[in-house]
Amino acid sequence: MDLNFVRKLDEARELAKIPFKINSGFRTPEYNIALKKRGYHVASNSAHMNGLAADISTPDSKTRFLVLESLIRVGFNRIGIGKTFIHADTSGTKSQEVLWH
């Protein structure tokens, strides 16, 4: 994992004052392909493969709010919201200031 990414993620966790359970962090290209074959929506050039992304478990709306708010406050500007997780990444080669679901 990219050390600057991990530091920023840890800063968000400290701000949220809750543990961050990471569902998915670094992925090899082979694992990324395997996820796609299993039906998961994954980008073929995923920031996970560069150690610049994490999917954080958000099992309820309160956790989702705390995680999202803290990510934005520390400067993450590439965020995806799933039913049970929030994706955050710091890819510099992808669109910035985006939020998707």
C-alpha positions in Angstrom: 0.0 0.0 0.0 1.1 3.5 -0.7 2.4 5.0 2.6 0.8 8.5 1.9 -2.5 6.8 1.2 -2.4 4.8 4.4 -1.5 7.9 6.4 -4.4 9.8 5.0 -6.7 6.9 5.7 -5.5 6.7 9.2 -6.0 10.4 9.7 -9.7 9.9 8.6 -10.1 7.0 11.0 -8.8 9.0 13.9 -11.2 11.9 13.0 -14.1 9.5 12.8 -13.3 8.0 16.1 -14.3 4.5 15.0 -12.4 1.5 13.7 -12.1 1.2 9.9 -12.6 -2.4 8.8 -11.0 -2.7 5.3 -12.9 -5.1 3.0 -10.5 -4.7 0.2 -7.1 -3.0 0.0 -4.3 -3.9 -2.4 -5.2 -6.2 -5.2 -3.0 -8.0 -7.7 -4.0 -7.8 -11.3 -4.9 -11.5 -11.2 -7.2 -11.0 -8.1 -8.8 -8.0 -9.7 -9.7 -10.2 -12.8 -11.0 -12.9 -10.5 -13.3 -10.5 -8.8 -14.6 -9.4 -12.2 -15.2 -13.0 -13.2 -17.2 -13.5 -10.0 -19.5 -10.7 -11.0 -18.1 -7.8 -8.9 -18.0 -4.4 -10.6 -14.3 -3.6 -10.7 -12.3 -1.3 -12.9 -9.7 -2.9 -15.1 -7.3 -0.1 -14.1 -8.4 -0.1 -10.4 -6.5 2.1 -8.0 -6.5 -0.9 -5.7 -3.8 -2.4 -7.9 -1.5 0.6 -7.2 -2.1 0.5 -3.4 -4.1 3.7 -3.6 -7.6 2.5 -2.7 -9.5 0.9 0.1 -13.1 -0.3 0.6 -14.2 0.4 4.1 -17.1 -1.6 5.7 -20.1 0.5 6.6 -22.7 -1.8 8.1 -25.1 0.9 9.1 -26.1 4.5 8.3 -24.3 6.0 11.3 -21.0 4.3 10.4 -21.5 5.4 6.7 -21.9 9.0 7.8 -18.9 9.0 10.1 -16.6 7.4 7.5 -17.8 9.6 4.6 -17.5 12.8 6.7 -14.0 12.0 7.9 -12.8 11.0 4.4 -14.0 14.4 2.9 -12.6 16.4 5.9 -9.0 14.9 5.4 -9.1 15.6 1.7 -10.2 12.4 -0.1 -12.0 13.5 -3.3 -12.6 10.2 -5.0 -15.2 8.4 -3.1 -17.7 5.6 -4.0 -20.6 4.6 -1.8 -21.8 1.0 -1.9 -24.6 -0.7 0.1 -22.2 -2.0 2.7 -18.9 -0.2 2.1 -17.3 3.1 1.1 -14.5 3.2 -1.5 -11.8 5.8 -1.1 -8.8 6.3 -3.3 -6.1 8.9 -4.1 -5.4 8.0 -7.8 -3.9 11.0 -9.5 -4.6 9.7 -13.0 -8.4 9.5 -12.6 -11.1 12.1 -12.5 -11.0 14.2 -9.3 -13.8 15.6 -7.0 -16.1 12.7 -7.8 -18.6 10.8 -5.7 -20.4 7.7 -7.1 -22.7 5.0 -5.8 
